[in-house]
Amino acid sequence: MHKHTRRDFLGRLTTGCAALGYTTLLSGITNMGAFNALAAANRPLIRKPQDNGYKALVCILLSGGNDSYNMLIPRGNDEYNEYANVRTNIAIPQEDLLPINPVVSDGKTYGLHPNMGNIQNLFESGNLAFVANVGALIQPTNLSDFQSGQNLPLGLFSHSDQKTHWQTSVPQDRDALGWGGRLADILYTNNSNQDISMNISLGGINVFQRGNTVSEYAIASTGTGSVTVNGSSNTDFYNVLKRQTLDNILDNTYQNILETAYANSISDSKNNSIQFGAAIGSATPLTTTFADDKLSAQLNMVAKTIAARDLLGVSNQTFFVQFNGFDNHNNFLEEHGELLAALDTALQSFHDALVEMGVEDCVTTFTMSDFARKLVSNGDGSDHGWGGHAIVMGGAVNGQHIYGQYPSIYLDNPRDTGGGRIIPSTSCDEYFAELALWFAHNGTNTLSAGQLSDVLPNLTNFWTPSPGAKPIGFMQ
């Protein structure tokens, strides 16, 4: 213990921040930030019994705001006419819709975008479901609540805020921690190997997987996924110099606690990248083929990582995948159709790979997006909305259902805030709680009500946890 004046402390903090600024070369390869590393060393941990069964959650962020009202579409004559009247020139022709047959009907018929043939088959075979009109909420909200401006998410209709709220599920605050990170803080000791984070990111640094103790381990979608200092096996002068510089930094013994945490984090990243790459390279290769687009490449690497689960010594993993391009204010029909086609192809290949490995019941894939879009056309696209539809896929999903309540989509309906911007009827908290309860359940133990509230602080505004109950019902 050393006594320092306020001036000494600020001086050391300034020096530390300057060091962080001058080492941007290193920042891209850290799998845990310095402050998270420091917190991990000093924070008491909530522990659960270890479980030998494997479970994974795969989050796909449809970044930019997916217009899901052109993804899951009313198909019956009356409801389709309602849809076509409000969407005008951005409506999908009724004859082009791919029919689906939910096990439980709400009295209407539905179809999918014509580029979603694989998703149609996954739905009909019971391996996929939709959750309708889900979004970020603090408490149940109706039109009068919206008009009064009370208890609404911060930065409503803003990309950055709404994207963050989906990842944190704390929309009343700009929280720095994600619900996937808070969940991993509780469950990470299930994994026998503590060198590699429970949370694996194909989308770089993200909020969803950031916890107090656990943070994301960022990997690449190429090669063995391992991100090293030089990014390849190059032995040219520049890359050799970078490696030598890193080694020299790591050889120093730092006295300052922040500097020590930072150096240890970098050192761990270097060692973990070697361990991770070796495991991926040693796993049994998959015969399932993936397309060469970015989303397929990311899900291919997720599948390779799952194939190496025993070599990595993990029982629980979360994966974060980001699929960009959904902010379609212009050229909407063409661009959105291409995005849905890529999503359709990638999900089918990923499902096939999981079946090949025999783990389709152990992995649940789900989508989130900033928001849906307004129903009215802006001329060549659609503008920012609120509640929309999500996809859940996996062998443990009670598939061939549309969960939640598909809203009325005529203008000025009871959930329309203006221009066909729909207030969610199902909260993110309910959606995420069901995923978290499935992920944590190992046959005898699951999350307690208190732990579930730690993960999702607003959940009891929408649903009261009780033994054996589910907030929505889409997970077995």
ZABA-805180 format. One line per field, with one value per residue (C-alpha): x negated, y, z; residue number from 0. Coordinates in nm, 2 decimals, always signed. Example, Ala and Ser with C-alpha at 12.3 -4.5 7.8 and 13.67 -1.06 7.14 Angstrom:
BEGIN
east -1.23; -1.37
north -0.45; -0.11
up +0.78; +0.71
n 0; 1
***
This chain:
BEGIN
east +0.00; -0.13; +0.01; +0.06; +0.18; +0.47; +0.21; +0.01; +0.32; +0.43; +0.08; +0.06; +0.41; +0.31; +0.00; +0.19; +0.45; +0.17; +0.02; +0.35; +0.36; +0.02; +0.08; +0.37; +0.17; +0.26; +0.62; +0.76; +0.63; +0.74; +1.01; +1.07; +1.04; +0.80; +1.08; +1.27; +0.95; +0.91; +1.27; +1.23; +0.94; +1.13; +1.50; +1.66; +1.81; +2.15; +2.08; +2.30; +2.23; +2.04; +2.24; +2.10; +2.38; +2.31; +2.53; +2.47; +2.66; +2.59; +2.70; +2.73; +2.76; +2.93; +2.77; +2.94; +3.30; +3.45; +3.79; +3.94; +4.29; +4.15; +4.01; +4.32; +4.63; +5.00; +5.12; +5.50; +5.70; +5.83; +5.51; +5.30; +5.50; +5.45; +5.07; +5.07; +5.26; +5.02; +4.70; +4.80; +4.49; +4.28; +4.53; +4.43; +4.69; +4.93; +4.87; +4.50; +4.53; +4.41; +4.69; +4.63; +4.87; +4.83; +4.94; +5.16; +5.35; +5.46; +5.72; +5.50; +5.27; +4.91; +4.63; +4.26; +4.05; +4.00; +3.62; +3.67; +3.74; +3.49; +3.64; +3.99; +3.87; +3.71; +4.03; +4.25; +4.02; +4.05; +3.69; +3.77; +4.02; +4.10; +4.16; +4.39; +4.38; +4.10; +3.89; +3.71; +3.95; +3.91; +4.26; +4.58; +4.66; +4.97; +5.03; +5.13; +4.80; +4.61; +4.79; +4.72; +4.36; +4.34; +4.10; +3.99; +3.65; +3.38; +3.30; +3.61; +3.58; +3.20; +2.98; +2.70; +2.94; +3.18; +2.90; +2.75; +3.08; +3.13; +2.79; +2.83; +3.21; +3.18; +3.34; +3.39; +3.01; +2.71; +2.57; +2.22; +2.29; +2.48; +2.73; +2.51; +2.22; +2.42; +2.54; +2.18; +2.08; +2.31; +2.24; +1.88; +1.75; +1.94; +1.65; +1.35; +1.12; +1.10; +0.84; +1.09; +1.39; +1.74; +1.84; +1.70; +1.75; +1.74; +1.85; +1.56; +1.61; +1.98; +2.20; +2.41; +2.12; +1.96; +2.00; +1.82; +1.62; +1.65; +1.60; +1.60; +1.31; +1.30; +1.21; +1.19; +1.41; +1.12; +0.85; +0.85; +1.03; +0.73; +0.64; +0.26; +0.05; -0.05; +0.29; +0.11; -0.21; -0.40; -0.77; -0.85; -1.04; -0.73; -0.55; -0.85; -0.91; -0.55; -0.58; -0.91; -0.77; -0.47; -0.70; -0.92; -0.61; -0.49; -0.83; -0.81; -0.69; -0.44; -0.39; -0.08; +0.24; +0.40; +0.08; +0.05; +0.41; +0.36; +0.03; +0.18; +0.48; +0.26; +0.05; +0.35; +0.48; +0.15; +0.15; +0.52; +0.50; +0.24; +0.46; +0.77; +0.62; +0.47; +0.81; +0.99; +0.71; +0.73; +1.11; +1.28; +1.35; +1.71; +1.84; +2.13; +2.05; +2.12; +2.16; +1.88; +2.07; +1.98; +2.27; +2.21; +1.84; +1.91; +2.16; +1.91; +1.65; +1.91; +1.97; +1.60; +1.57; +1.86; +1.69; +1.38; +1.59; +1.43; +1.08; +1.15; +1.30; +1.63; +1.98; +2.15; +2.08; +2.24; +2.16; +2.22; +2.25; +2.32; +2.49; +2.48; +2.68; +3.04; +3.07; +3.27; +3.40; +3.34; +3.35; +3.53; +3.69; +3.37; +3.13; +3.36; +3.44; +3.06; +3.01; +3.29; +3.16; +2.82; +2.98; +3.18; +2.88; +2.66; +2.92; +2.98; +2.61; +2.56; +2.85; +2.70; +2.37; +2.52; +2.71; +2.39; +2.23; +2.54; +2.57; +2.88; +3.07; +2.78; +2.76; +3.02; +2.98; +3.18; +3.20; +3.22; +3.22; +3.21; +3.58; +3.83; +3.93; +4.23; +4.50; +4.54; +4.31; +4.07; +4.08; +3.80; +3.76; +3.88; +3.77; +3.70; +3.97; +4.00; +4.15; +4.07; +4.04; +3.75; +3.63; +3.54; +3.39; +3.28; +3.37; +3.48; +3.72; +4.09; +4.10; +4.37; +4.52; +4.56; +4.53; +4.64; +4.91; +4.89; +5.02; +5.29; +5.10; +5.35; +5.26; +5.38; +5.44; +5.41; +5.04; +4.94; +4.74; +4.76; +4.69; +4.71; +4.45; +4.57; +4.53; +4.40; +4.64; +4.37; +4.06; +3.70; +3.69; +3.94; +3.77; +3.42; +3.54; +3.67; +3.33; +3.14; +3.35; +3.29; +2.92; +2.87; +3.08; +2.87; +3.13; +3.13; +3.04; +3.13; +3.12; +3.28; +3.53; +3.27; +3.01; +3.25; +3.32; +2.95; +2.94; +3.26; +3.34; +3.68; +3.81; +4.06; +4.24; +4.36; +4.34; +4.31; +4.06; +4.20; +4.07; +4.12; +4.29; +4.18; +4.24; +4.34; +4.31; +4.09; +3.82; +3.87
north +0.00; +0.34; +0.68; +0.91; +1.26; +1.35; +1.51; +1.19; +0.98; +1.21; +1.21; +0.84; +0.82; +1.06; +0.87; +0.54; +0.70; +0.83; +0.48; +0.34; +0.60; +0.52; +0.15; +0.14; -0.13; -0.36; -0.26; -0.47; -0.79; -0.76; -1.01; -0.82; -0.45; -0.34; -0.22; -0.55; -0.73; -0.52; -0.58; -0.95; -0.97; -0.79; -0.88; -1.17; -1.42; -1.59; -1.95; -2.23; -2.61; -2.72; -2.89; -3.13; -3.06; -2.81; -2.51; -2.21; -1.89; -1.73; -1.37; -1.22; -0.84; -0.72; -0.39; -0.08; -0.16; -0.46; -0.39; -0.70; -0.61; -0.71; -1.03; -1.18; -1.05; -1.10; -1.31; -1.35; -1.12; -0.89; -0.86; -0.84; -0.55; -0.37; -0.43; -0.32; -0.01; +0.12; +0.00; +0.12; +0.10; -0.10; -0.38; -0.74; -0.87; -1.11; -1.39; -1.38; -1.46; -1.80; -1.95; -2.07; -2.27; -2.19; -2.47; -2.22; -1.97; -1.62; -1.63; -1.48; -1.63; -1.53; -1.56; -1.48; -1.27; -1.46; -1.48; -1.68; -2.03; -2.20; -2.02; -2.13; -2.49; -2.45; -2.30; -2.58; -2.85; -2.71; -2.58; -2.21; -1.96; -1.59; -1.35; -1.08; -0.71; -0.73; -0.42; -0.22; -0.12; -0.01; -0.11; -0.21; +0.09; +0.21; +0.50; +0.74; +0.65; +0.73; +1.06; +1.16; +1.08; +0.88; +0.59; +0.57; +0.43; +0.69; +0.81; +0.64; +0.58; +0.65; +0.39; +0.40; +0.41; +0.15; -0.09; -0.05; -0.10; -0.43; -0.54; -0.42; -0.46; -0.15; +0.12; +0.37; +0.41; +0.40; +0.11; -0.01; -0.38; -0.62; -0.89; -1.15; -1.03; -1.02; -1.38; -1.49; -1.33; -1.58; -1.89; -1.87; -2.11; -2.39; -2.39; -2.59; -2.38; -2.03; -1.90; -1.85; -1.63; -1.78; -1.49; -1.52; -1.23; -1.23; -0.87; -0.72; -0.52; -0.52; -0.42; -0.74; -0.96; -0.71; -0.80; -0.70; -1.02; -1.16; -0.98; -1.08; -1.26; -1.12; -1.36; -1.34; -1.52; -1.65; -1.91; -2.05; -1.74; -1.65; -1.28; -1.23; -0.92; -0.94; -1.09; -1.36; -1.57; -1.29; -1.27; -0.94; -0.68; -0.48; -0.77; -0.91; -0.56; -0.55; -0.89; -0.79; -0.46; -0.65; -0.89; -0.61; -0.44; -0.76; -0.84; -0.53; -0.55; -0.27; -0.13; +0.07; -0.14; -0.02; -0.07; -0.42; -0.51; -0.38; -0.56; -0.89; -0.85; -0.81; -1.11; -1.32; -1.22; -1.33; -1.67; -1.73; -1.66; -1.94; -2.18; -2.09; -2.12; -2.46; -2.59; -2.48; -2.62; -2.96; -3.00; -3.24; -3.04; -2.99; -3.11; -2.86; -2.58; -2.21; -1.93; -1.67; -1.37; -1.21; -1.35; -1.70; -1.67; -1.56; -1.84; -2.08; -1.98; -2.01; -2.37; -2.44; -2.30; -2.53; -2.82; -2.75; -2.72; -3.03; -2.92; -2.57; -2.72; -2.53; -2.62; -2.28; -2.02; -1.72; -1.59; -1.24; -1.20; -0.86; -0.84; -0.48; -0.30; -0.28; +0.10; +0.09; +0.45; +0.41; +0.14; -0.06; -0.35; -0.45; -0.41; -0.55; -0.85; -0.92; -0.90; -1.14; -1.38; -1.38; -1.44; -1.72; -1.90; -1.85; -1.98; -2.29; -2.37; -2.31; -2.54; -2.81; -2.78; -2.81; -3.12; -3.26; -3.22; -3.36; -3.04; -2.88; -2.92; -2.76; -2.43; -2.16; -1.88; -1.56; -1.22; -0.87; -0.54; -0.17; -0.14; -0.22; +0.04; +0.27; +0.11; +0.40; +0.45; +0.75; +0.72; +0.47; +0.31; +0.31; +0.52; +0.43; +0.25; +0.06; -0.28; -0.56; -0.93; -1.16; -1.51; -1.79; -2.11; -2.44; -2.79; -2.68; -2.42; -2.49; -2.41; -2.35; -2.08; -1.70; -1.59; -1.26; -1.06; -0.96; -0.60; -0.44; -0.24; +0.01; +0.37; +0.52; +0.18; +0.17; +0.10; +0.34; +0.64; +0.80; +0.69; +0.32; +0.33; +0.04; +0.03; -0.32; -0.55; -0.79; -0.66; -0.76; -0.86; -1.14; -1.25; -1.26; -1.42; -1.72; -1.76; -1.71; -1.96; -2.22; -2.15; -2.17; -2.49; -2.80; -3.05; -2.97; -2.60; -2.28; -1.91; -1.80; -1.52; -1.29; -1.39; -1.34; -0.99; -0.92; -1.02; -0.84; -0.57; -0.47; -0.82; -0.81; -0.51; -0.76; -1.11; -1.26; -1.56; -1.88; -2.24; -2.40; -2.10; -1.93; -1.57; -1.65; -2.02; -2.06; -2.27; -2.63
up +0.00; -0.09; +0.00; -0.29; -0.31; -0.55; -0.78; -0.78; -0.87; -1.15; -1.28; -1.29; -1.45; -1.72; -1.79; -1.81; -2.04; -2.26; -2.27; -2.38; -2.65; -2.78; -2.80; -3.05; -3.22; -2.93; -2.87; -3.15; -3.01; -2.65; -2.54; -2.22; -2.15; -1.88; -1.65; -1.69; -1.61; -1.30; -1.19; -1.25; -1.01; -0.73; -0.76; -0.57; -0.81; -0.83; -0.90; -1.02; -1.03; -1.34; -1.61; -1.87; -2.12; -2.39; -2.47; -2.69; -2.77; -3.11; -3.14; -3.49; -3.49; -3.80; -3.78; -3.92; -3.84; -4.02; -4.19; -4.06; -4.18; -4.52; -4.37; -4.20; -4.39; -4.36; -4.66; -4.64; -4.86; -4.60; -4.40; -4.71; -4.84; -4.51; -4.55; -4.92; -4.85; -4.59; -4.76; -5.11; -5.34; -5.10; -5.06; -5.17; -5.42; -5.25; -5.51; -5.43; -5.06; -4.94; -4.73; -4.37; -4.15; -3.78; -3.55; -3.36; -3.56; -3.46; -3.73; -4.00; -4.25; -4.31; -4.56; -4.59; -4.82; -5.15; -5.08; -4.76; -4.89; -4.65; -4.36; -4.48; -4.47; -4.13; -3.99; -4.14; -4.00; -3.65; -3.62; -3.64; -3.49; -3.50; -3.21; -3.33; -3.24; -2.99; -2.89; -2.62; -2.34; -1.98; -1.89; -2.08; -2.30; -2.49; -2.71; -2.42; -2.24; -2.55; -2.60; -2.24; -2.28; -1.96; -1.91; -2.27; -2.38; -2.41; -2.77; -2.91; -3.29; -3.27; -3.42; -3.16; -2.86; -2.98; -3.08; -2.74; -2.56; -2.74; -2.62; -2.26; -2.21; -1.99; -2.21; -1.94; -1.92; -2.15; -1.97; -2.05; -1.97; -2.19; -2.08; -2.24; -2.03; -1.71; -1.79; -1.84; -1.51; -1.34; -1.56; -1.67; -1.41; -1.59; -1.84; -1.73; -1.94; -1.80; -2.05; -2.33; -2.27; -2.26; -2.50; -2.85; -3.09; -3.47; -3.46; -3.27; -2.95; -2.86; -2.57; -2.56; -2.43; -2.19; -1.83; -1.50; -1.50; -1.85; -2.18; -2.54; -2.71; -3.06; -3.34; -3.72; -3.97; -4.17; -4.11; -3.75; -3.63; -3.41; -3.42; -3.37; -3.36; -3.73; -3.83; -4.04; -4.05; -4.23; -4.14; -4.31; -4.12; -4.01; -3.86; -3.69; -3.54; -3.42; -3.25; -3.09; -2.97; -2.81; -2.64; -2.50; -2.36; -2.20; -2.04; -1.83; -1.47; -1.41; -1.07; -1.14; -1.10; -1.42; -1.61; -1.47; -1.56; -1.91; -1.97; -1.83; -2.06; -2.36; -2.25; -2.20; -2.55; -2.71; -2.54; -2.59; -2.96; -2.99; -2.78; -2.97; -3.31; -3.22; -3.11; -3.42; -3.64; -3.46; -3.47; -3.71; -4.03; -4.13; -4.46; -4.47; -4.72; -4.66; -4.90; -4.94; -4.81; -4.48; -4.27; -4.39; -4.32; -3.96; -3.90; -4.05; -3.79; -3.52; -3.64; -3.64; -3.28; -3.17; -3.34; -3.12; -2.79; -2.63; -2.72; -2.58; -2.26; -2.27; -2.17; -2.23; -2.50; -2.64; -2.99; -3.13; -3.51; -3.68; -4.02; -4.15; -4.42; -4.29; -4.28; -4.61; -4.66; -5.03; -5.29; -5.03; -5.22; -5.39; -5.10; -4.83; -5.06; -5.10; -4.73; -4.65; -4.92; -4.75; -4.41; -4.55; -4.70; -4.39; -4.15; -4.36; -4.38; -4.01; -3.92; -4.15; -3.98; -3.63; -3.75; -3.89; -3.55; -3.37; -3.16; -3.31; -2.98; -2.79; -2.99; -3.02; -3.27; -3.24; -3.41; -3.28; -3.46; -3.38; -3.45; -3.73; -3.98; -4.03; -4.24; -4.47; -4.76; -4.77; -5.15; -5.20; -4.86; -4.50; -4.20; -3.84; -3.65; -3.32; -3.26; -3.51; -3.56; -3.45; -3.56; -3.32; -3.46; -3.31; -3.21; -2.87; -3.01; -3.01; -3.38; -3.64; -3.42; -3.43; -3.07; -2.93; -3.10; -3.46; -3.46; -3.67; -3.94; -4.06; -3.99; -3.67; -3.51; -3.12; -3.13; -3.40; -3.28; -3.63; -3.99; -3.90; -3.62; -3.40; -3.02; -2.92; -2.74; -2.63; -2.45; -2.51; -2.15; -2.20; -2.52; -2.36; -2.03; -2.21; -2.39; -2.06; -1.87; -2.14; -2.16; -1.79; -1.73; -1.68; -1.57; -1.20; -1.18; -1.35; -1.28; -0.96; -0.97; -0.82; -1.07; -1.36; -1.23; -1.22; -1.59; -1.69; -1.43; -1.59; -1.64; -1.35; -1.51; -1.77; -1.61; -1.27; -1.26; -1.11; -1.12; -1.45; -1.61; -1.93; -2.03; -2.39; -2.45; -2.76; -2.58; -2.49
n 0; 1; 2; 3; 4; 5; 6; 7; 8; 9; 10; 11; 12; 13; 14; 15; 16; 17; 18; 19; 20; 21; 22; 23; 24; 25; 26; 27; 28; 29; 30; 31; 32; 33; 34; 35; 36; 37; 38; 39; 40; 41; 42; 43; 44; 45; 46; 47; 48; 49; 50; 51; 52; 53; 54; 55; 56; 57; 58; 59; 60; 61; 62; 63; 64; 65; 66; 67; 68; 69; 70; 71; 72; 73; 74; 75; 76; 77; 78; 79; 80; 81; 82; 83; 84; 85; 86; 87; 88; 89; 90; 91; 92; 93; 94; 95; 96; 97; 98; 99; 100; 101; 102; 103; 104; 105; 106; 107; 108; 109; 110; 111; 112; 113; 114; 115; 116; 117; 118; 119; 120; 121; 122; 123; 124; 125; 126; 127; 128; 129; 130; 131; 132; 133; 134; 135; 136; 137; 138; 139; 140; 141; 142; 143; 144; 145; 146; 147; 148; 149; 150; 151; 152; 153; 154; 155; 156; 157; 158; 159; 160; 161; 162; 163; 164; 165; 166; 167; 168; 169; 170; 171; 172; 173; 174; 175; 176; 177; 178; 179; 180; 181; 182; 183; 184; 185; 186; 187; 188; 189; 190; 191; 192; 193; 194; 195; 196; 197; 198; 199; 200; 201; 202; 203; 204; 205; 206; 207; 208; 209; 210; 211; 212; 213; 214; 215; 216; 217; 218; 219; 220; 221; 222; 223; 224; 225; 226; 227; 228; 229; 230; 231; 232; 233; 234; 235; 236; 237; 238; 239; 240; 241; 242; 243; 244; 245; 246; 247; 248; 249; 250; 251; 252; 253; 254; 255; 256; 257; 258; 259; 260; 261; 262; 263; 264; 265; 266; 267; 268; 269; 270; 271; 272; 273; 274; 275; 276; 277; 278; 279; 280; 281; 282; 283; 284; 285; 286; 287; 288; 289; 290; 291; 292; 293; 294; 295; 296; 297; 298; 299; 300; 301; 302; 303; 304; 305; 306; 307; 308; 309; 310; 311; 312; 313; 314; 315; 316; 317; 318; 319; 320; 321; 322; 323; 324; 325; 326; 327; 328; 329; 330; 331; 332; 333; 334; 335; 336; 337; 338; 339; 340; 341; 342; 343; 344; 345; 346; 347; 348; 349; 350; 351; 352; 353; 354; 355; 356; 357; 358; 359; 360; 361; 362; 363; 364; 365; 366; 367; 368; 369; 370; 371; 372; 373; 374; 375; 376; 377; 378; 379; 380; 381; 382; 383; 384; 385; 386; 387; 388; 389; 390; 391; 392; 393; 394; 395; 396; 397; 398; 399; 400; 401; 402; 403; 404; 405; 406; 407; 408; 409; 410; 411; 412; 413; 414; 415; 416; 417; 418; 419; 420; 421; 422; 423; 424; 425; 426; 427; 428; 429; 430; 431; 432; 433; 434; 435; 436; 437; 438; 439; 440; 441; 442; 443; 444; 445; 446; 447; 448; 449; 450; 451; 452; 453; 454; 455; 456; 457; 458; 459; 460; 461; 462; 463; 464; 465; 466; 467; 468; 469; 470; 471; 472; 473; 474; 475
***
